[in-house]
């Protein structure tokens, strides 16, 4: 008798990668755009991009696509103060 076990990996990889150093700059831009957000709400640990995106979606009432667009835009223009 043989048993076959099929496992499906359901890993969701973040579509973006943000270092802690980059996040400090991006967070300033996000806080400028959404001034009601607190430092506690914007807490981030490197490697936890998916958690950050999900939290931001709720906090600013926007979809995932918009949050990713905003974060990517901030990263591309990291030295610019605009978001």
Secondary structure by P-SEA (a helix, b strand, c coil): cbbbbbbbbbcccccccccaaaaaaaaaaaaaaccccccccccccccaaaaaaaaaaaaccccaaaaaaaaaaaaaacccccc
